[in-house]
Amino acid sequence: MRVVFFGTPAFAVPSLQGLLDNQLEVVMVVTQPDRARGRSRSTLLPPPVKELALAHGIAVLQPERPTGDEFLAALRGAAPDLGIVVAYGHILKPAVLLVPRLGMINVHASLLPALRGAAPIAWSILRGDARTGVTIMQMEAGLDSGPILHQVETAIGPDETAGELTERLAKVGAGALVDCLATIREGRAAPIPQDHARATFAPKIDRSLARIMWTESAAAVADRVRAFDPAPGAWTTAGSLEVKCFRPRTTDDRGEPGLVLRAADELVIGAGAGAVAIAEVQPAGKPRMAAADWVHGRGIAVGARFT
């Protein structure tokens, strides 16, 4: 089976590696262009998927957008039987979806039809979900609306961050993809239409969504902090200083929302119901650090207020 793989970030690497480990013929990889990273923005770095593809001698295409006659001609020239998409970062137009003989499938990090869209992992934690998973679906023109081929469910750990869950679901997704491909090759695939009435959505994360609202319950504040760890980082302000918060846990302390109740090894801050202990912080212009180091450096004290 000749496969064209669409993917970009580290989340997609285990899936591509799984294809290679199982002797799938990956004839082309389509990924996003190299991007400038770092403070100087002077060095272009390749996407993780590109690095793996080149290490295995696979042809790589990096269009700014996967459209146009030139791109379609290159895709058709690869004569793919199947297209596989894992966190590529662009919506594919119908003309692209029609190129592979067997169509295209997608590895999506939620239990569809729940959390269709760009940021299902962050939203699953933000909503306080106890469980999530990975769905392999047939792709169609709608947003994550295609028939389901395979799903794997998993619990979300009570202290699990979005970064940790992303890393874990990348491996779960790779295993689910390999299992699904076996059913496709053997002619046993049985697509199940989604119940569109049950669909929920997970749009891109913007800065306003990452702001901590101390009037929420302690559990909701902790979920927000975990949902945006490591990026973009749930943030709040202390006076004129912006501070990102990490590694939360709820406590039974009581105090006004946003008020620092204790400042020692952790920062304990009042919430709408209960309080939240923050173990790590990142004040603006500084690296991420233990909350204790910030406290001992006189960055914050009991009685200060976050807003």
C-alpha positions in Angstrom: 0.0 0.0 0.0 1.5 3.3 -1.1 0.9 6.0 1.5 1.3 9.8 1.5 1.6 11.1 5.0 0.5 14.6 6.0 1.9 15.8 9.4 4.0 18.5 11.0 4.6 18.5 14.8 6.1 16.0 17.3 2.6 14.6 17.9 2.7 13.2 14.3 6.1 11.5 14.6 5.0 8.3 16.4 2.4 7.7 13.7 4.9 8.1 10.9 7.4 5.9 12.8 4.7 3.3 13.3 4.1 3.2 9.5 7.8 2.7 8.9 8.1 0.0 11.6 5.3 -1.9 10.0 6.8 -1.8 6.5 4.1 0.6 5.0 5.4 2.1 1.8 5.5 5.8 2.6 6.2 7.4 -0.8 5.9 11.1 0.2 5.5 13.3 3.3 3.7 16.6 3.1 4.6 19.0 6.0 4.6 22.7 6.7 7.6 24.8 5.7 10.6 25.3 8.0 9.8 28.1 10.5 12.0 30.6 12.4 12.1 29.9 16.1 13.9 31.3 19.1 14.2 34.9 20.2 16.4 36.0 17.3 14.0 34.4 14.8 17.1 34.0 12.6 17.3 30.2 12.3 14.8 28.2 10.3 14.1 24.9 11.9 12.5 21.9 10.1 9.3 20.3 11.4 9.9 17.1 13.4 8.1 15.1 10.8 10.4 16.3 8.1 13.5 15.3 10.1 12.1 11.7 10.4 11.2 11.6 6.7 14.6 12.7 5.5 16.3 10.2 7.8 14.5 7.5 6.0 15.0 8.9 2.5 11.4 9.8 2.0 10.5 12.6 -0.5 9.2 15.7 1.4 6.9 18.5 0.1 6.5 21.7 2.1 4.0 23.9 0.4 2.9 27.1 2.2 -0.6 25.8 1.6 -1.6 22.5 0.1 -3.4 23.9 -2.9 -2.8 24.7 -6.6 -2.0 22.8 -9.7 1.7 22.3 -9.0 1.0 20.7 -5.6 -1.8 18.5 -7.0 0.4 17.3 -9.8 3.2 16.3 -7.4 0.6 14.5 -5.2 -0.8 12.6 -8.1 2.7 11.8 -9.3 3.2 9.9 -6.1 0.3 7.6 -7.1 -0.8 7.0 -3.4 -3.3 4.4 -2.5 -4.1 6.1 0.8 -3.5 9.5 2.5 -2.9 9.7 6.2 -3.2 13.0 8.1 -1.9 13.5 11.6 -1.8 17.1 13.0 -0.8 18.6 9.6 -2.1 22.1 10.4 -4.2 22.9 7.3 -7.7 21.9 6.2 -7.4 19.9 2.9 -9.7 20.7 0.0 -11.8 18.1 -1.7 -9.5 18.0 -4.7 -6.7 16.8 -2.4 -8.9 14.3 -0.6 -9.8 12.7 -3.9 -6.2 12.0 -5.0 -5.5 8.7 -3.1 -7.3 5.7 -4.5 -8.6 4.7 -1.1 -9.2 8.2 0.1 -7.7 9.8 3.2 -7.9 9.1 6.9 -7.1 11.3 9.9 -5.8 10.6 13.4 -7.7 13.0 15.7 -7.0 13.4 19.5 -10.5 13.1 20.8 -13.4 10.7 20.9 -15.4 12.1 18.0 -17.9 13.6 17.6 -16.7 15.3 20.8 -14.2 18.1 20.4 -13.9 18.6 16.7 -11.3 21.2 15.7 -7.8 22.4 16.3 -7.2 22.0 20.0 -9.0 19.0 21.4 -6.4 18.1 24.0 -6.4 21.5 25.7 -10.2 21.7 25.6 -10.6 18.2 27.1 -8.6 19.3 30.2 -10.2 22.7 30.3 -13.7 21.1 30.4 -12.7 18.8 33.2 -13.2 15.7 31.2 -12.2 12.4 33.0 -11.6 10.6 29.7 -10.5 11.2 26.2 -9.0 9.2 23.4 -8.1 9.0 19.7 -10.3 8.6 16.7 -9.3 7.3 13.3 -11.8 8.7 10.8 -12.3 8.9 7.0 -11.8 12.4 5.8 -14.4 14.4 4.0 -15.0 18.1 3.4 -16.5 18.9 6.8 -14.5 19.7 9.9 -13.6 16.3 11.6 -17.1 15.1 10.6 -16.2 11.9 8.6 -17.2 8.3 9.5 -15.3 6.7 12.3 -13.1 3.7 11.6 -11.5 3.1 15.0 -11.4 4.6 18.5 -9.2 4.1 21.6 -10.3 5.6 24.9 -8.1 6.5 27.8 -8.4 8.2 31.2 -7.0 11.7 31.8 -4.8 11.7 34.9 -5.9 14.1 37.7 -2.7 16.0 37.4 -2.0 15.5 33.7 -1.0 18.6 31.7 -1.8 19.2 28.1 1.9 18.6 27.2 1.9 15.2 29.0 -1.4 14.2 27.5 -0.3 15.2 24.0 2.8 13.0 24.3 0.8 10.1 25.5 -2.0 10.4 22.9 0.6 10.6 20.2 1.6 7.0 21.1 -2.0 5.9 21.5 -2.8 7.4 18.1 0.2 5.6 16.4 -1.0 2.2 17.8 -4.6 2.9 16.8 -3.5 3.9 13.3 -1.5 0.7 12.7 -4.5 -1.4 14.0 -6.8 0.5 11.7 -4.6 0.1 8.6 -4.7 -3.7 9.2 -8.5 -3.7 8.8 -8.2 -1.5 5.7 -5.7 -3.8 4.0 -7.7 -6.9 4.9 -11.0 -5.3 3.7 -12.5 -5.4 7.2 -12.9 -1.7 7.7 -16.5 -0.8 8.7 -16.9 3.0 8.9 -19.6 4.3 11.3 -21.2 7.7 10.6 -20.8 10.3 13.4 -23.9 11.5 15.3 -23.6 15.2 14.3 -26.2 16.2 16.9 -23.7 15.3 19.6 -20.8 17.2 18.1 -18.8 19.7 20.3 -15.9 21.9 19.2 -12.4 22.7 20.2 -11.3 25.9 18.4 -7.8 27.3 18.4 -6.6 28.7 21.7 -6.3 32.4 22.0 -4.6 34.5 24.7 -7.8 35.6 26.4 -8.8 31.9 27.0 -5.6 31.3 28.9 -6.2 34.1 31.5 -6.9 32.7 34.9 -10.3 33.7 36.4 -9.8 33.4 40.2 -13.6 33.7 40.7 -13.9 30.2 39.2 -13.8 27.2 41.5 -10.4 25.9 42.5 -10.9 22.8 40.4 -11.7 24.9 37.3 -8.7 27.1 37.9 -6.5 24.0 38.2 -8.0 22.6 35.0 -7.2 25.9 33.1 -3.6 25.9 34.3 -3.1 22.2 33.2 -4.9 22.8 29.9 -2.3 25.4 28.9 0.9 23.8 30.2 3.4 24.1 28.6 1.9 26.6 26.0 0.7 29.2 25.9 0.7 29.1 29.7 -2.2 30.1 31.9 -1.6 33.7 33.0 -2.6 36.2 35.6 -1.4 39.6 36.8 0.1 40.8 40.1 0.0 44.5 40.0 1.5 45.4 36.6 3.5 42.1 36.4 2.2 39.3 34.2 2.8 35.8 35.6 2.2 32.3 34.1 1.2 29.6 36.5 2.0 25.8 36.3 1.7 22.6 38.4 -1.5 23.3 40.3 -3.3 21.4 43.0 -6.5 22.2 44.8 -6.6 22.8 48.6 -9.2 23.3 51.3 -7.9 26.8 52.2 -10.4 29.6 51.9 -9.8 33.2 51.0 -10.8 35.9 48.6 -10.4 35.1 44.9 -6.9 36.0 43.8 -5.5 36.6 47.3 -2.2 35.0 48.2 -3.0 33.0 51.3 0.4 31.3 51.8 3.8 31.8 50.1 6.4 29.2 50.9 7.2 26.1 48.9 4.0 26.8 46.9 1.8 29.8 46.3 -1.6 29.2 47.7 -4.2 31.5 46.1 -7.8 31.9 46.9 -10.4 30.9 44.3 -14.2 31.2 44.0 -14.5 28.0 46.0 -11.4 26.6 47.8 -7.9 27.6 46.8 -5.2 26.5 44.4 -1.6 25.8 45.2 0.8 26.7 42.4 4.2 24.9 42.4 5.8 26.7 39.4 5.6 30.2 37.9 7.1 32.2 35.1 7.1 35.9 35.7 7.3 38.0 32.6 10.8 38.2 31.1 12.1 35.3 33.3 12.4 31.5 32.9 9.9 29.1 34.4 10.9 28.5 38.0 9.8 26.9 41.3 7.3 29.1 43.1 9.5 28.9 46.1 12.4 30.5 44.3 10.1 33.4 43.3 8.9 33.8 46.9 12.4 33.6 48.3 13.5 36.2 45.8 10.8 38.5 47.2 8.8 38.3 44.0 5.5 37.8 45.9 4.3 37.6 49.5 1.2 36.7 51.5 -1.5 39.4 51.0 -0.6 40.1 47.4 -3.4 39.8 45.0 -3.6 38.3 41.5 -6.2 39.6 39.1 
